[in-house]
Amino acid sequence: MRERAADLLGDLAVDLLSSNPEEISAVADPGLAGFRGALPQIAVGEPLTPQAVEDAMTALRVAYRRGVLATLVRALLGSSHPFDSFRGLSELAEQALARALELAAAMNQVVVDLASSPFSILALGRLGTGEMDIGSDVDLVFLVDDSLSADEREKWRLVADRLVHVASSHTREGLLFPIDTRLRPRGGDGETLQTTSYLRRYFDSEAVAWEAATFLKARPIAGNLTLGAEALRQVHECLVRRFSEPKSLARDLAHTRLFIRADREQTIRELFLSERPQKI
């Protein structure tokens, strides 16, 4: 298994270098790659020009790519266990998201200490468990404190939208990673920005078993980490109260698996029928 992981990491490193040969420095000295001093400083309170935004997004993508390549090289050189690379890639993604949030806030002229702001970002899925790999998308949920007015919440919703744009839009340097926000309450029909009280109420009365399992992987990664941690603490209280009976939980999850399998089979069947030559 370890050898197979090393082969996979080697293939990924070769692909990155083939597309970006200028990044050979990350192979020569993988300890130099990363975010330290790699990104331009954002002037607080000053409007960002389109060129400044483009420069910041380019620098962010280049720094992230170099960090990913250096992480792969360290694993191949034996400096770390190949599976430790997943944790390293997760840490790089967190750093990238933190810088993307700074840029998104600056683009919306939000001048505030993000660490004590009324806004928090939760990671779920592979990033939530620290098992990010190459090609993984990033599952995020955006939270805001209940004390904000509707106008203030709208301001932070725009910051969240900007963050998704900064991270997942394509530029000359590619993109950071796709961002998926559909694991929020009510999925694509739910609000992009969740209040902490609504998140608690949803898991206290409406959430189903697979959502409970999904949010067990959640952790705060950017913005106000204290706000995110408290919101998750309340969610976990709801999960214990509603989903702690083993037989009921197993039955609900088994039903979900059957539903997903049936839905997948139906999709494949429809695809096959649509591509089958029509009789004349």
C-alpha positions, -999 to 999 in steps of 0.1 A, spaced: 0 0 0 28 24 9 46 17 -24 14 23 -44 9 56 -26 44 66 -34 39 57 -71 7 78 -71 24 108 -55 53 105 -80 29 106 -110 12 137 -96 45 154 -91 55 147 -127 22 160 -140 26 192 -120 62 197 -133 52 189 -169 26 217 -168 47 241 -147 84 234 -154 94 267 -137 85 251 -104 117 230 -105 129 251 -75 104 233 -54 121 200 -63 156 214 -57 147 226 -22 112 216 -11 117 233 22 116 267 5 81 263 -11 50 276 7 32 308 16 58 326 37 65 359 20 50 347 -12 19 368 -14 16 406 -18 3 425 12 -32 439 9 -36 475 19 -63 476 46 -92 500 37 -79 509 2 -100 499 -28 -84 471 -48 -77 477 -85 -85 449 -110 -48 445 -115 -42 442 -78 -68 415 -75 -54 397 -105 -19 399 -90 -30 386 -57 -50 357 -72 -19 348 -93 4 349 -64 -20 327 -43 -22 301 -70 15 300 -76 23 297 -39 -3 269 -34 10 250 -64 46 252 -51 35 241 -17 17 211 -32 47 201 -53 70 205 -23 48 183 -2 48 156 -29 86 158 -33 92 155 5 71 123 5 90 109 -25 124 117 -9 113 98 22 112 129 44 77 120 53 53 90 51 33 92 19 1 93 39 13 122 59 11 141 27 -26 142 30 -23 162 62 3 185 46 -20 191 16 -49 199 40 -27 224 59 -18 241 25 -55 243 16 -63 259 50 -36 285 44 -48 292 9 -84 296 21 -73 320 49 -55 341 24 -84 339 -1 -107 351 27 -85 381 34 -86 389 -3 -124 385 -5 -129 407 25 -106 434 10 -124 432 -24 -157 440 -5 -139 466 16 -147 448 48 -121 462 73 -122 439 104 -100 415 122 -112 382 106 -102 362 137 -127 380 158 -153 387 132 -189 374 132 -180 351 103 -166 316 103 -159 289 77 -164 252 84 -147 225 64 -163 191 58 -153 161 38 -117 154 32 -105 188 43 -126 185 75 -108 153 84 -74 165 72 -72 140 44 -70 163 14 -55 149 -18 -47 162 -52 -79 168 -71 -101 169 -41 -128 196 -40 -133 215 -8 -166 212 11 -174 244 30 -202 258 51 -203 296 58 -215 307 92 -225 341 106 -233 352 141 -270 356 150 -265 391 164 -261 406 129 -288 426 111 -300 415 77 -279 442 60 -248 430 79 -255 394 70 -257 404 34 -223 420 36 -208 387 48 -227 367 22 -210 387 -5 -177 380 12 -185 343 10 -194 345 -27 -161 364 -33 -142 337 -15 -156 310 -38 -147 331 -68 -112 338 -56 -105 301 -49 -123 283 -77 -123 306 -107 -99 298 -135 -70 322 -143 -38 319 -163 -24 301 -133 -53 277 -131 -74 275 -99 -68 266 -63 -95 239 -60 -132 236 -66 -154 246 -37 -186 228 -30 -212 244 -6 -240 219 -11 -235 201 22 -251 230 40 -286 226 55 -311 220 27 -283 217 2 -285 238 -30 -319 252 -18 -305 264 15 -290 298 22 -254 302 13 -247 319 46 -261 300 77 -267 316 110 -254 297 140 -289 294 155 -305 281 123 -277 255 120 -286 243 155 -323 242 149 -319 224 116 -299 196 133 -322 195 162 -353 188 141 -348 183 104 -314 168 96 -313 132 85 -287 105 94 -263 111 64 -261 148 73 -253 139 109 -225 116 96 -212 144 73 -211 170 101 -191 147 123 -162 156 100 -167 193 102 -142 217 118 -136 255 117 -107 265 95 -109 302 88 -125 334 100 -136 333 137 -126 298 148 -141 303 182 -175 311 167 -173 280 144 -162 257 173 -191 268 194 -216 263 166 -202 228 160 -204 220 198 -241 228 197 -246 207 165 -229 178 181 -252 180 211 -281 177 187 -265 148 170 -260 129 202 -296 135 212 -311 124 179 -287 98 164 -271 79 193 -294 48 191 -272 24 171 -299 3 154 -319 32 143 -288 50 130 -277 19 111 -311 15 95 -312 51 84 -277 50 69 -285 17 51 -316 33 36 -295 62 24 -270 38 7 -298 20 -11 -313 53 -23 -279 65 -36 -273 32 -53 -307 33 -70 -302 69 -81 -268 61 -95 -281 31 -114 -310 52 -128 -285 78 -140 -264 52 -157 -294 37 -174 -306 70 -187 -271 78 -200 -269 45 -218 -303 49 -234 -295 85 -245 -263 73 -262 -277 41 -278 -281 44 -316 -317 51 -326 -335 26 -349 -345 41 -383 
